[in-house]
């Protein structure tokens, strides 16, 4: 179940520490909440390619 279901929103985690990222992997939260290495990546999660700055 998504906690943002029906709102059109997505929950993303930016720059988690290594221990938090590992905990998310162990308990499976990384399948529910997207984890990104930086705030920029969390705000713009699409692949960087043609047309990217």
Backbone as CSV, one residue per row, in Angstrom:
resi,resn,N_x,N_y,N_z,CA_x,CA_y,CA_z,C_x,C_y,C_z
1,UNK,0.843,-1.180,0.000,0.000,0.000,0.000,0.885,1.240,0.000
2,UNK,0.567,2.154,-0.859,1.330,3.387,-0.933,0.724,4.427,-0.001
3,UNK,1.571,5.080,0.790,1.053,6.101,1.701,0.664,7.371,0.958
4,UNK,1.044,7.463,-0.314,0.697,8.638,-1.100,-0.339,8.300,-2.172
5,UNK,-0.922,7.122,-2.095,-1.874,6.679,-3.103,-3.034,7.657,-3.207
6,UNK,-3.415,7.949,-4.434,-4.560,8.808,-4.666,-4.245,10.291,-4.634
7,UNK,-3.038,10.648,-4.260,-2.696,12.070,-4.202,-1.842,12.498,-5.378
8,UNK,-1.351,11.540,-6.153,-0.463,11.863,-7.250,0.934,12.207,-6.773
9,UNK,1.215,11.949,-5.514,2.519,12.274,-4.925,3.381,11.031,-4.837
10,UNK,4.673,11.255,-4.690,5.612,10.155,-4.474,6.511,10.520,-3.308
11,UNK,6.818,9.530,-2.502,7.736,9.727,-1.393,9.102,9.243,-1.837
12,UNK,10.117,10.098,-1.691,11.477,9.753,-2.073,12.407,10.103,-0.920
13,UNK,13.431,9.303,-0.755,14.429,9.554,0.275,15.708,10.018,-0.405
14,UNK,16.221,11.182,0.013,17.422,11.742,-0.590,18.617,11.605,0.342
15,UNK,19.708,11.146,-0.214,20.997,11.060,0.466,20.943,10.337,1.814
16,UNK,20.372,9.123,1.839,20.380,8.401,3.123,21.806,7.972,3.473
17,UNK,22.079,7.878,4.749,23.389,7.370,5.164,23.484,5.901,4.737
18,UNK,24.686,5.377,4.717,24.883,3.984,4.312,24.098,3.035,5.202
19,UNK,24.047,3.324,6.502,23.326,2.421,7.407,21.816,2.493,7.185
20,UNK,21.290,3.656,6.891,19.856,3.783,6.606,19.525,3.089,5.287
21,UNK,20.351,3.288,4.267,20.123,2.635,2.984,20.143,1.112,3.144
22,UNK,21.082,0.615,3.923,21.181,-0.832,4.170,19.957,-1.341,4.929
23,UNK,19.504,-0.601,5.919,18.314,-0.976,6.663,17.099,-1.045,5.731
24,UNK,16.955,-0.057,4.856,15.856,-0.068,3.891,15.921,-1.326,3.024
25,UNK,17.136,-1.721,2.609,17.291,-2.931,1.807,16.910,-4.170,2.600
26,UNK,17.358,-4.252,3.834,17.096,-5.432,4.661,15.608,-5.635,4.890
27,UNK,14.886,-4.561,5.207,13.463,-4.694,5.523,12.559,-4.531,4.304
28,UNK,13.156,-4.247,3.141,12.371,-4.170,1.914,11.737,-2.821,1.630
29,UNK,12.088,-1.808,2.414,11.505,-0.483,2.167,12.004,0.142,0.875
30,UNK,13.161,-0.305,0.383,13.667,0.240,-0.870,12.791,-0.158,-2.056
31,UNK,11.906,-1.142,-1.864,10.926,-1.502,-2.894,9.700,-0.593,-2.841
32,UNK,9.528,0.119,-1.735,8.348,0.962,-1.524,8.699,2.446,-1.641
33,UNK,9.836,2.818,-1.089,10.275,4.211,-1.077,11.552,4.315,-1.899
34,UNK,11.518,5.153,-2.913,12.688,5.334,-3.766,13.783,6.060,-2.995
35,UNK,14.995,5.511,-3.044,16.149,6.123,-2.401,17.075,6.661,-3.483
36,UNK,17.521,7.885,-3.300,18.378,8.545,-4.279,19.632,9.062,-3.586
37,UNK,20.765,9.067,-4.291,22.021,9.475,-3.667,22.116,10.962,-3.333
38,UNK,21.351,11.800,-4.034,21.401,13.239,-3.788,19.995,13.827,-3.810
39,UNK,19.850,15.020,-3.278,18.559,15.720,-3.332,18.183,15.981,-4.780
40,UNK,19.158,16.383,-5.585,18.887,16.651,-7.005,18.318,15.408,-7.691
41,UNK,18.925,14.253,-7.438,18.424,13.018,-8.036,17.020,12.683,-7.541
42,UNK,16.732,12.976,-6.298,15.394,12.710,-5.760,14.349,13.623,-6.391
43,UNK,14.739,14.862,-6.648,13.807,15.808,-7.253,13.624,15.575,-8.745
44,UNK,14.647,15.019,-9.387,14.627,14.777,-10.831,15.088,13.347,-11.096
45,UNK,14.233,12.352,-10.800,14.671,10.958,-10.853,14.772,10.348,-12.243
46,UNK,14.390,11.092,-13.278,14.464,10.499,-14.607,15.917,10.370,-15.030
47,UNK,16.164,9.431,-15.935,17.550,9.217,-16.389,18.106,10.453,-17.083
48,UNK,19.355,10.733,-16.801,20.005,11.860,-17.476,20.528,11.361,-18.816
49,UNK,20.207,12.068,-19.824,20.650,11.689,-21.165,20.507,12.884,-22.073
50,UNK,20.004,12.636,-23.237,19.831,13.698,-24.210,18.989,14.816,-23.624
51,UNK,19.464,16.031,-23.694,18.723,17.163,-23.191,18.950,17.453,-21.712
52,UNK,19.721,16.618,-21.056,19.984,16.850,-19.625,21.008,17.957,-19.458
53,UNK,20.903,18.655,-18.352,21.861,19.725,-18.044,23.045,19.164,-17.323
